[in-house]
Amino acid sequence: MGEPYDVIIVGSGAGGAAVAYKLVRGGKRVLLLEKGTTLPRDRSTLDVKQVFREGRFKNKEQWVDGYNKVFVPGEYYNVGGKTKWYGAALLRFAPHEFEADPDHQCLGWPFGYDELAAYYDEAEQLLHVNCFENEPELQSLLDGIIAADAAWKAQSLPLGLKREILNDEEEAKHFDGYASACGYKSDAERNLIEPLLQAPNFTLLTDKQAIAFIYDVADAAAITGVVCADGASYKAGAVVLAAGAMTSPRILQDHLAVTGLDRSLPSAVLVGANFKFHVNSALLGFSRFKNPDVLRKTAILFNDKFPHSTVQCLGWIDGDILGTQLPAAVPKFVASALGERAIGFFVTTEDGSDPDNRIVSCGQAGLPLMNYDLRRLKPADKEHRRLVRAFMSRLIRAGLIGVDRYIGMAGTAHALGTLVTGTDPQASVIDGDGKVHGMRGLYVGDGSALPRSSRVNPALTIYAWGLRLGEHLARQPA
Ligand SMILES: Cc1cc2nc3c(=O)[nH]c(=O)nc-3n(C[C@H](O)[C@H](O)[C@H](O)COP(=O)(O)OP(=O)(O)OC[C@H]3O[C@@H](n4cnc5c(N)ncnc54)[C@H](O)[C@@H]3O)c2cc1C
């Protein structure tokens, strides 16, 4: 027998965990390397102070933006990646969102929706996706909005939540942006990695930051393993990059630069390019009355006048949560009074692809660079502004006082598309099976692969992409 592993996966978020799940079930020997560690289950991950005010669990590494301004992106490095913190809104992209849409600057997928449909089915089943009834306050607001303008259509929001969450108020109020202590929320760790832990062909190593590849001495395009920051190295027949769309392209960029492949690989210039993370705004409406709803995040609104956008309900808001966003001078009792009367919405518009919107491994002062400018994406910017205005006026007509806030550069929850899949090596980085064009043994299993961000949250599509890649690699001869 040669190497101890058939496949090494770098990163245990939505994509990496899904690839691992299929490979281990398919009999391959898998090593999963994760930069972070396992989160505690002592309910500290539900605590507003530790999660939001102190940022105890968040990435602290500094980046620079396109103007060399230092900022800290909202990334999380732990087993399960960002899925431990997500709101578990698990939606499919629509069939037309697999096609190119040049007017909105959107690239197309190398295959259609049908190719991913079976993996969407499987992901929904593994993550126990289901819908919840709207609570009374939300239902009455939605009824008002739709009665006033029938162009707004409300649908139940598919959620990866167990029904038992309704019996645990603290968990029900803290699932969107928090990590469940009891496992009521489906995430990559609980639903995909934990079921593998006893398998003899699966190894999970935490606190292992992958920094470079091992490659064939005669051919830098043939990847044979991974080197970690602690000096350890691991070899395998194939490596899957799944460190997230802000990290996977940086590992590949460094390899291309060190080996000179950046001068010969046709897709080298696109590594890190086409970065997308949705145009997102949070809208808060304040009513004269207290809002007793608990779960809240149970509906999503569509409107054909805004075809690349959606409006989603946000989870629980109270004075403590609101206080983390208000200036310190605002007294606590004011924040509490506002919090009790608040209802929140997450307004999302698909951002197109521009090659200059990119992640770069080494920017000013050696910090990683996230160069993203909405002015390169005029159609998305315009639609988003129109949508925010339109929805805000709906809230006002429904009797609420509304405020909106554009979620800026640090809101990288939906980071995507820095190693896009496609058929043409001049226009994409990986092929339809996830393999890097022009290289051997190197695949991409995370949100970096997505050519479009679509108008809905991306995690279910990343899980589906990962399951499909895992199945593909499991079929390869050892
Ligand atoms: C607060 C919040 C709310 C969200 N809500 C939703 C939602 O409701 N619905 C939805 O669809 N999506 C939501 N998302 C987005 C969703 O979580 C991401 O789209 C998804 O997790 C991305 O999957 P990924 O595999 O690409 O990357 P990640 O989940 O980020 O996983 C990457 C993994 O790689 C690890 N890693 C990074 N660098 C290295 C390295 N060098 N070596 C080894 N390991 C490394 C990281 O620690 C991490 O575990 C939300 C995200 C956040 C933060």
The ligand as an ORCA input file, in Angstrom:
! r2SCAN-3c Opt
* xyz 0 1
  C     -23.606     34.437     10.630
  C     -23.784     33.644      9.370
  C     -25.061     33.350      8.922
  C     -25.241     32.613      7.745
  N     -26.495     32.216      7.390
  C     -26.673     31.422      6.311
  C     -27.947     30.885      6.010
  O     -28.933     31.102      6.720
  N     -28.064     30.102      4.904
  C     -26.986     29.824      4.099
  O     -27.171     29.144      3.088
  N     -25.768     30.300      4.385
  C     -25.577     31.062      5.468
  N     -24.318     31.488      5.795
  C     -23.211     31.180      4.869
  C     -22.709     29.737      4.984
  O     -22.390     29.440      6.313
  C     -21.509     29.601      4.058
  O     -21.928     29.901      2.735
  C     -20.900     28.208      4.066
  O     -20.580     27.769      5.357
  C     -19.635     28.229      3.218
  O     -19.132     26.933      3.129
  P     -17.638     26.679      2.684
  O     -17.376     25.231      2.753
  O     -17.395     27.383      1.399
  O     -16.730     27.491      3.738
  P     -16.719     27.481      5.338
  O     -18.002     27.002      5.906
  O     -16.220     28.828      5.748
  O     -15.624     26.385      5.682
  C     -14.252     26.596      5.466
  C     -13.490     25.776      6.499
  O     -12.107     25.783      6.194
  C     -11.370     26.009      7.394
  N     -10.086     26.608      6.991
  C      -9.862     27.879      6.591
  N      -8.559     28.019      6.258
  C      -7.972     26.803      6.446
  C      -6.646     26.325      6.268
  N      -5.673     27.104      5.811
  N      -6.390     25.032      6.575
  C      -7.387     24.207      7.053
  N      -8.654     24.627      7.237
  C      -8.950     25.906      6.920
  C     -12.259     26.931      8.207
  O     -11.924     26.926      9.569
  C     -13.637     26.329      7.918
  O     -13.926     25.271      8.797
  C     -24.098     32.206      6.973
  C     -22.817     32.497      7.434
  C     -22.649     33.210      8.624
  C     -21.249     33.509      9.098
*
